[in-house]
């Protein structure tokens, strides 16, 4: 299992989702802005997370991502495993045919075992303990107009027709 920037961004975004677990989908654009991560890069990351069932997507206005069906049981190992390419890991294993192969295999299994003990829920709780406060996004009500107040009737002294205008001009002149 490889630890990369992609994995770090995935964990950061997943913690963000866990902190905002109010049932409302979180748009990727909001996550990208909060953590200064490229939106297109996050889209690639979340496509893999969705394939592994770690997140669920909602389309349309007000759409975004929520934690997947495994919510509380998601570990750091699950996130990294979903993000990192298994083909890349297999290629590196074939190159590792040397005297230290057993050492690296033991380290790998120790790291994976430790990452399995760290849950997304515990990481979110850690952030809350540090004083992190979720600022809920204001939902824009597009297309919904407020009920207009009735206007007072407008009374004019102007003539309401061409004939009335002619009569008014004749009286003045």
Phi and psi in degrees as GROMACS dihedral restraints (atoms count N, CA, C in turn):
[ dihedral_restraints ]
;  ai    aj    ak    al  type     phi  dphi    fc
    3     4     5     6     1   -98.6    20    10
    4     5     6     7     1   139.7    20    10
    6     7     8     9     1  -103.7    20    10
    7     8     9    10     1   118.2    20    10
    9    10    11    12     1  -134.9    20    10
   10    11    12    13     1   177.2    20    10
   12    13    14    15     1   -61.8    20    10
   13    14    15    16     1   -37.8    20    10
   15    16    17    18     1   -59.6    20    10
   16    17    18    19     1   -43.1    20    10
   18    19    20    21     1   -65.1    20    10
   19    20    21    22     1   -40.9    20    10
   21    22    23    24     1   -62.9    20    10
   22    23    24    25     1   -44.3    20    10
   24    25    26    27     1   -63.9    20    10
   25    26    27    28     1   -38.7    20    10
   27    28    29    30     1   -63.2    20    10
   28    29    30    31     1   -43.5    20    10
   30    31    32    33     1   -65.2    20    10
   31    32    33    34     1   -42.7    20    10
   33    34    35    36     1   -59.9    20    10
   34    35    36    37     1   -46.1    20    10
   36    37    38    39     1   -66.7    20    10
   37    38    39    40     1   -36.8    20    10
   39    40    41    42     1   -69.5    20    10
   40    41    42    43     1   -37.2    20    10
   42    43    44    45     1   -63.0    20    10
   43    44    45    46     1   -41.2    20    10
   45    46    47    48     1   -58.1    20    10
   46    47    48    49     1   -45.0    20    10
   48    49    50    51     1   -63.7    20    10
   49    50    51    52     1   -42.1    20    10
   51    52    53    54     1   -63.9    20    10
   52    53    54    55     1   -35.8    20    10
   54    55    56    57     1   -70.3    20    10
   55    56    57    58     1   -26.6    20    10
   57    58    59    60     1  -106.8    20    10
   58    59    60    61     1    37.4    20    10
   60    61    62    63     1   -81.5    20    10
   61    62    63    64     1    64.5    20    10
   63    64    65    66     1  -102.5    20    10
   64    65    66    67     1     4.8    20    10
   66    67    68    69     1    95.3    20    10
   67    68    69    70     1   -19.5    20    10
   69    70    71    72     1   -83.8    20    10
   70    71    72    73     1   132.7    20    10
   72    73    74    75     1   -62.7    20    10
   73    74    75    76     1   143.4    20    10
   75    76    77    78     1  -103.3    20    10
   76    77    78    79     1   119.1    20    10
   78    79    80    81     1   -65.7    20    10
   79    80    81    82     1   141.1    20    10
   81    82    83    84     1   -60.5    20    10
   82    83    84    85     1   -32.4    20    10
   84    85    86    87     1   -60.8    20    10
   85    86    87    88     1   -38.0    20    10
   87    88    89    90     1   -65.6    20    10
   88    89    90    91     1   -43.4    20    10
   90    91    92    93     1   -63.5    20    10
   91    92    93    94     1   -43.2    20    10
   93    94    95    96     1   -60.6    20    10
   94    95    96    97     1   -42.1    20    10
   96    97    98    99     1   -68.8    20    10
   97    98    99   100     1   -42.9    20    10
   99   100   101   102     1   -63.7    20    10
  100   101   102   103     1   -37.1    20    10
  102   103   104   105     1  -109.8    20    10
  103   104   105   106     1     5.6    20    10
  105   106   107   108     1    54.2    20    10
  106   107   108   109     1    52.8    20    10
  108   109   110   111     1  -117.6    20    10
  109   110   111   112     1   140.6    20    10
  111   112   113   114     1   -58.8    20    10
  112   113   114   115     1   133.7    20    10
  114   115   116   117     1   -62.2    20    10
  115   116   117   118     1   -43.2    20    10
  117   118   119   120     1   -65.2    20    10
  118   119   120   121     1   -34.3    20    10
  120   121   122   123     1   -67.0    20    10
  121   122   123   124     1   -43.4    20    10
  123   124   125   126     1   -63.8    20    10
  124   125   126   127     1   -35.6    20    10
  126   127   128   129     1   -61.5    20    10
  127   128   129   130     1   -40.5    20    10
  129   130   131   132     1   -65.0    20    10
  130   131   132   133     1   -43.8    20    10
  132   133   134   135     1   -62.6    20    10
  133   134   135   136     1   -45.9    20    10
  135   136   137   138     1   -71.7    20    10
  136   137   138   139     1   -24.5    20    10
  138   139   140   141     1   -63.0    20    10
  139   140   141   142     1   -42.2    20    10
  141   142   143   144     1   -69.9    20    10
  142   143   144   145     1   -40.4    20    10
  144   145   146   147     1   -63.0    20    10
  145   146   147   148     1   -38.4    20    10
  147   148   149   150     1   -67.4    20    10
  148   149   150   151     1   -39.4    20    10
  150   151   152   153     1   -60.6    20    10
  151   152   153   154     1   -32.0    20    10
  153   154   155   156     1   -93.0    20    10
  154   155   156   157     1     5.0    20    10
  156   157   158   159     1    77.0    20    10
  157   158   159   160     1    14.5    20    10
  159   160   161   162     1   -82.1    20    10
  160   161   162   163     1   -24.9    20    10
  162   163   164   165     1  -134.0    20    10
  163   164   165   166     1   158.4    20    10
  165   166   167   168     1  -122.5    20    10
  166   167   168   169     1   142.9    20    10
  168   169   170   171     1  -109.2    20    10
  169   170   171   172     1   150.4    20    10
  171   172   173   174     1  -126.7    20    10
  172   173   174   175     1   126.9    20    10
  174   175   176   177     1   -90.5    20    10
  175   176   177   178     1   164.9    20    10
  177   178   179   180     1    90.3    20    10
  178   179   180   181     1  -177.4    20    10
  180   181   182   183     1   -61.3    20    10
  181   182   183   184     1   134.6    20    10
  183   184   185   186     1    79.8    20    10
  184   185   186   187     1     9.4    20    10
  186   187   188   189     1   -86.2    20    10
  187   188   189   190     1   178.6    20    10
  189   190   191   192     1   158.1    20    10
  190   191   192   193     1  -146.6    20    10
  192   193   194   195     1  -124.8    20    10
  193   194   195   196     1   146.1    20    10
  195   196   197   198     1  -129.5    20    10
  196   197   198   199     1   165.9    20    10
  198   199   200   201     1   -63.2    20    10
  199   200   201   202     1   147.9    20    10
  201   202   203   204     1   -73.7    20    10
  202   203   204   205     1  -170.9    20    10
  204   205   206   207     1   -63.9    20    10
  205   206   207   208     1   -18.3    20    10
  207   208   209   210     1   -94.4    20    10
  208   209   210   211     1     3.1    20    10
  210   211   212   213     1     6.3    20    10
  211   212   213   214     1   -81.2    20    10
  213   214   215   216     1   -70.9    20    10
  214   215   216   217     1   -24.5    20    10
  216   217   218   219     1   -91.1    20    10
  217   218   219   220     1     9.2    20    10
  219   220   221   222     1   -78.1    20    10
  220   221   222   223     1   127.1    20    10
  222   223   224   225     1  -109.5    20    10
  223   224   225   226     1   167.6    20    10
  225   226   227   228     1   -62.0    20    10
  226   227   228   229     1   -36.0    20    10
  228   229   230   231     1   -62.5    20    10
  229   230   231   232     1   -38.1    20    10
  231   232   233   234     1   -62.6    20    10
  232   233   234   235     1   -43.9    20    10
  234   235   236   237     1   -65.4    20    10
  235   236   237   238     1   -49.5    20    10
  237   238   239   240     1   -63.4    20    10
  238   239   240   241     1   -40.9    20    10
  240   241   242   243     1   -61.8    20    10
  241   242   243   244     1   -35.5    20    10
  243   244   245   246     1   -73.4    20    10
  244   245   246   247     1   -33.5    20    10
  246   247   248   249     1   -82.1    20    10
  247   248   249   250     1   -44.0    20    10
  249   250   251   252     1   -78.6    20    10
  250   251   252   253     1   140.4    20    10
  252   253   254   255     1   -72.8    20    10
  253   254   255   256     1   128.3    20    10
  255   256   257   258     1   -70.4    20    10
  256   257   258   259     1   -28.4    20    10
  258   259   260   261     1   -64.3    20    10
  259   260   261   262     1   -39.5    20    10
  261   262   263   264     1   -65.0    20    10
  262   263   264   265     1   -40.8    20    10
  264   265   266   267     1   -64.6    20    10
  265   266   267   268     1   -39.8    20    10
  267   268   269   270     1   -65.2    20    10
  268   269   270   271     1   -39.9    20    10
  270   271   272   273     1   -64.8    20    10
  271   272   273   274     1   -38.9    20    10
  273   274   275   276     1   -70.8    20    10
  274   275   276   277     1   -32.8    20    10
  276   277   278   279     1   -64.9    20    10
  277   278   279   280     1   -38.1    20    10
  279   280   281   282     1   -66.4    20    10
  280   281   282   283     1   -33.4    20    10
  282   283   284   285     1   -75.1    20    10
  283   284   285   286     1   -20.0    20    10
  285   286   287   288     1   -83.6    20    10
  286   287   288   289     1    26.7    20    10
  288   289   290   291     1   -80.8    20    10
  289   290   291   292     1    72.3    20    10
  291   292   293   294     1  -139.7    20    10
  292   293   294   295     1  -170.5    20    10
  294   295   296   297     1   -69.7    20    10
  295   296   297   298     1   -20.0    20    10
  297   298   299   300     1   -98.6    20    10
  298   299   300   301     1    10.4    20    10
  300   301   302   303     1   -56.4    20    10
  301   302   303   304     1   -44.4    20    10
  303   304   305   306     1   -65.8    20    10
  304   305   306   307     1   -38.1    20    10
  306   307   308   309     1   -60.6    20    10
  307   308   309   310     1   -49.0    20    10
  309   310   311   312     1   -67.2    20    10
  310   311   312   313     1   -35.1    20    10
  312   313   314   315     1   -65.1    20    10
  313   314   315   316     1   -41.4    20    10
  315   316   317   318     1   -66.3    20    10
  316   317   318   319     1   -42.4    20    10
  318   319   320   321     1   -63.1    20    10
  319   320   321   322     1   -42.0    20    10
  321   322   323   324     1   -59.1    20    10
  322   323   324   325     1   -48.5    20    10
  324   325   326   327     1   -67.0    20    10
  325   326   327   328     1   -33.9    20    10
  327   328   329   330     1   -66.9    20    10
  328   329   330   331     1   -43.6    20    10
  330   331   332   333     1   -63.9    20    10
  331   332   333   334     1   -45.6    20    10
  333   334   335   336     1   -62.8    20    10
  334   335   336   337     1   -42.6    20    10
  336   337   338   339     1   -60.7    20    10
  337   338   339   340     1   -40.9    20    10
  339   340   341   342     1   -68.1    20    10
  340   341   342   343     1   -40.9    20    10
  342   343   344   345     1   -65.5    20    10
  343   344   345   346     1   -27.9    20    10
  345   346   347   348     1   -70.1    20    10
  346   347   348   349     1   -22.1    20    10
  348   349   350   351     1   -83.3    20    10
  349   350   351   352     1   -14.3    20    10
  351   352   353   354     1   -97.0    20    10
  352   353   354   355     1   112.1    20    10
  354   355   356   357     1   -96.8    20    10
  355   356   357   358     1   158.4    20    10
  357   358   359   360     1   -63.3    20    10
  358   359   360   361     1   -37.0    20    10
  360   361   362   363     1   -61.8    20    10
  361   362   363   364     1   -41.3    20    10
  363   364   365   366     1   -68.7    20    10
  364   365   366   367     1   -36.3    20    10
  366   367   368   369     1   -66.1    20    10
  367   368   369   370     1   -39.9    20    10
  369   370   371   372     1   -66.7    20    10
  370   371   372   373     1   -41.1    20    10
  372   373   374   375     1   -63.8    20    10
  373   374   375   376     1   -36.7    20    10
  375   376   377   378     1   -62.7    20    10
  376   377   378   379     1   -41.3    20    10
  378   379   380   381     1   -66.6    20    10
  379   380   381   382     1   -40.1    20    10
  381   382   383   384     1   -64.8    20    10
  382   383   384   385     1   -38.1    20    10
  384   385   386   387     1   -64.6    20    10
  385   386   387   388     1   -29.2    20    10
  387   388   389   390     1   -78.6    20    10
  388   389   390   391     1    -2.0    20    10
  390   391   392   393     1    99.7    20    10
  391   392   393   394     1    10.5    20    10
  393   394   395   396     1   -66.2    20    10
  394   395   396   397     1   130.7    20    10
  396   397   398   399     1  -117.7    20    10
  397   398   399   400     1   129.4    20    10
  399   400   401   402     1   -78.6    20    10
  400   401   402   403     1   125.7    20    10
  402   403   404   405     1  -100.9    20    10
  403   404   405   406     1   108.5    20    10
  405   406   407   408     1   -66.5    20    10
  406   407   408   409     1   142.9    20    10
  408   409   410   411     1   -76.7    20    10
  409   410   411   412     1   135.2    20    10
  411   412   413   414     1   -75.6    20    10
  412   413   414   415     1   125.6    20    10
  414   415   416   417     1   -85.2    20    10
  415   416   417   418     1   128.8    20    10
  417   418   419   420     1   -84.1    20    10
  418   419   420   421     1   131.6    20    10
  420   421   422   423     1   -95.5    20    10
  421   422   423   424     1    88.2    20    10
  423   424   425   426     1   -79.3    20    10
  424   425   426   427     1   137.4    20    10
  426   427   428   429     1    79.9    20    10
  427   428   429   430     1     0.0    20    10
  429   430   431   432     1  -103.2    20    10
  430   431   432   433     1   117.2    20    10
  432   433   434   435     1   -95.3    20    10
  433   434   435   436     1   145.1    20    10
  435   436   437   438     1   -73.2    20    10
  436   437   438   439     1   150.6    20    10
  438   439   440   441     1   -65.7    20    10
  439   440   441   442     1   126.8    20    10
  441   442   443   444     1   -73.8    20    10
  442   443   444   445     1   141.0    20    10
  444   445   446   447     1   -77.0    20    10
  445   446   447   448     1   138.1    20    10
  447   448   449   450     1   -66.1    20    10
  448   449   450   451     1   136.5    20    10
  450   451   452   453     1   -84.4    20    10
  451   452   453   454     1   149.4    20    10
  453   454   455   456     1   -67.5    20    10
  454   455   456   457     1   143.1    20    10
  456   457   458   459     1   -61.4    20    10
  457   458   459   460     1   140.4    20    10
  459   460   461   462     1   -92.2    20    10
  460   461   462   463     1   124.7    20    10
  462   463   464   465     1  -111.1    20    10
  463   464   465   466     1   124.2    20    10
  465   466   467   468     1  -119.8    20    10
  466   467   468   469     1   157.8    20    10
  468   469   470   471     1   -99.9    20    10
  469   470   471   472     1     6.4    20    10
  471   472   473   474     1   -78.9    20    10
  472   473   474   475     1   150.4    20    10
  474   475   476   477     1   -65.8    20    10
  475   476   477   478     1   145.8    20    10
  477   478   479   480     1   -99.5    20    10
  478   479   480   481     1     6.7    20    10
  480   481   482   483     1  -154.1    20    10
  481   482   483   484     1   171.6    20    10
  483   484   485   486     1   -67.0    20    10
  484   485   486   487     1   -37.2    20    10
  486   487   488   489     1   -67.7    20    10
  487   488   489   490     1   -40.7    20    10
  489   490   491   492     1   -66.7    20    10
  490   491   492   493     1   -34.7    20    10
  492   493   494   495     1   -65.2    20    10
  493   494   495   496     1   -43.4    20    10
  495   496   497   498     1   -61.4    20    10
  496   497   498   499     1   -44.0    20    10
  498   499   500   501     1   -64.5    20    10
  499   500   501   502     1   -40.9    20    10
  501   502   503   504     1   -65.1    20    10
  502   503   504   505     1   -40.0    20    10
  504   505   506   507     1   -68.6    20    10
  505   506   507   508     1   -36.4    20    10
  507   508   509   510     1   -67.2    20    10
  508   509   510   511     1   -36.9    20    10
  510   511   512   513     1   -69.9    20    10
  511   512   513   514     1   -32.7    20    10
  513   514   515   516     1   -75.0    20    10
  514   515   516   517     1   -33.5    20    10
